[in-house]
Amino acid sequence: MEHPQPRDGATPSNGSQRALLYANVETVAGPYADFATTAGAVLDMTAAAHGKTLSADDRTTILQGTLSLPAHPDVKDGLQRLKDAGFRMVTLTNSAPGSVTQQLKNAGLTDFFERAFSVDAVKKYKPAADTYRYVAGELGVATTGLRMIAAHAWDVHGALRAGCAAAFLSRPGHALFPAGPKPDIVAADLRAAADQIISSEPR
């Protein structure tokens, strides 16, 4: 369930970290708003904290930038290996359905996936367990039949706690949460993770 990430060597900005923080605030305290709305509110909050006022055009340009993030160089090759090996592949993201479709299209990844799932269906953000259980229910499998592939420790943590398997991509700037459950696969990139998955799991 890998989705496009910033290029190798990139680390999340304070703004994206705040967006994830407030997405989880909405999950815990309510009310839910889709990720674009939450990200926009965080952008406004960040601008205000620095005494700035964004023009409508600048605000739109910044928010739309998330729709055209390129995939890491290893992603297509890794996905192709998994597809050729017969694995079903879907995505699960915090983005709204329309954004997910655009992100996958712009990254050239649409054809690898059977379906693209959004947390918008359950009105809770990952890593809430209901998001992973929702995907399992839609696919007609137990959560134990799913494996999350992610470079975010919080996503791996949530998937494991919901009963899924997981593979963590230890990209530059990313590390597992030491106090969390440990995935059985840790790899430097999606190619290496795919090879481990193919050698360890039946299709």
N, C-alpha and C positions, 0 to 999 in steps of 0.2 A: 504494500500500500504506500509505496514511495510517491512523493509528489515533488514538483520542481523546487529546488533550493537555490539560494544565492551561490555564485561561483566559488570554486575552491579558494580558500584563504579569506573569504568574507566572513564577518561575524555579525550577528544581529545588532541592529542599531538600538539605541535607547528607546526610540519611538516604537519599534516592533516589540521590544520587551514589554513596554507599557501597554501596548495593545493586547498582548497575551495576558498580562496581569489583569486588566479590566474585563477581558472576556471571562476570566475565571471568577472575578468578583461578581459578574452578572450571573454566572452559573450558581454560585453559592448563595448570593443575596438577592438576585433578581433585580429588575426584570430582564429577560433576554432581549437582545437586539442582534441583528445579523452583523457579521464581522466588518463589513464595509462601514456600517453606521458606527460601530464601536471604534474602529480605526480612525474615522473622521472626527469623532469626539475627542479621542486621545491626541490627534494632531492639533485640534483647536486648543486643548489644554496645554500642550507643549509650547505652542506659540505664545499663549497668554503668560505662561511661566517665564518666558524670556522677553516679555514686553513687546511682542510682535503681533501684527495683524496680517493674516494671509489674504491675498486677493482670491476671489472665487476661482479664477483660472489657475493660480498656483496651487490651490488646495486640490483641485481636480487633477492636475498633472501629477502631483505627489501620490495621490491615492490610486490613480490608474497605473502608476509605475509597477505596482505589485502584480498586474495582469500579464506583464511581459518579461518576467524573470526567466533567464535561460536555465536549462537543466545543466547539472554538472556533466563534464565530458564523458564520464563512465556510465551515465544513467541509461542511455539507449542500448548500449551493448549489454549491460546487466539485465535489463528488461527483456531483451531479445533472447538471451540465454534461458531465462525463466520461461518465457513463452514457448520456445522450442522444446523445452523439457516437459511441457504439458501442464504447467501450473495455471490455475485461474488467477487473474489479477484484477484488483479493483483499487480505487483510491478512496481515502476517507480524510477530508480536510475540514478545517474550521471555516473556510470560505463559503459564501452562499453559492447555490447551484449555478447561477449564471456566471459567476466569477470562476468557478472550478472549470467549467467548459472552456472559457476563454484562456485560462492559464495553461491547460493541457494542450489546446490548439496552438497557442503561441510558442510553446516549448516543443512542439512536434511529437507529443507523446500519446495523443488520443487513441490511436489504433492499438496500443498495447493493452488497453484496459476493457474489461467486460462491462463495468459500470463505474460511475463516479458518484460517490456518496458525500453528502454534506451533513454536518451536525445540525443544520437548520431543520432537519426532519424531526429531531427530538428536542430542539430548543435548549440544548446544553452543549457546552464546549468540551472538546478533549482537554484533559484526560478523564473526564467523567465516564464511569463504567458503562452507562447507558448508551454512549455513542458507539462503542465497540460491539455491544450486545445488539444494537439496532442492525448493524451490518450483518452479523451472524444470522439474525432472524430473516433478513431480506434474502440471504443466500441459502437459507435452509440448512445451516450447519451449526454445530456447537461452537462456542468461542474457542474451544480447544483445537478446532479445525482451522483457525485463522493464524496468520503470522503477520505482525506489523513490522515493516521495515522503515526505520526512521533514523535521522541524525540528531533528533531531539530527545534528550534523556527523559523529559517529562512525558513524552508520547510513548516511549518504550515502557516507562513505569506504569502508565495508565493501562496500556494493553495487557501487560503481564498481570496486573492486579485484577483485570476483568476476565482472566483465564486464557488469554491468547498466548501464543509463542511470540517471540520478537527477535529481530536482528538489528543491532545497533551499528550505525555507520560512524566510525570515529573520525570524522572529518576534522581538519584543522580548526581549533577553537571550540570543539565539542568534546565532552567527557560524560561518562555515566555518573549518576547520582550515587555516591558511595553507600547511602543508607537505604537505597531502594533494592527491589528484586533484580537479579542478574539474568540477562538473556543468555541463551545457549550459544548464540552466534554474535561475535563482535568482529567487524571487518573494516578495513580502511576505506573501501568504496563499494559500490553496488556490484561491480564485477566479482570481487572477492566474496561478497556475501552470497551472490547467486551460486557460485561454485560450491560453497559450503552447504547451502540449502539443497541443491540438486543431489549432492552426495549423501545427504542425511535424511531426506524425506521422500516417502513414496508419493507418486502423483495419482 
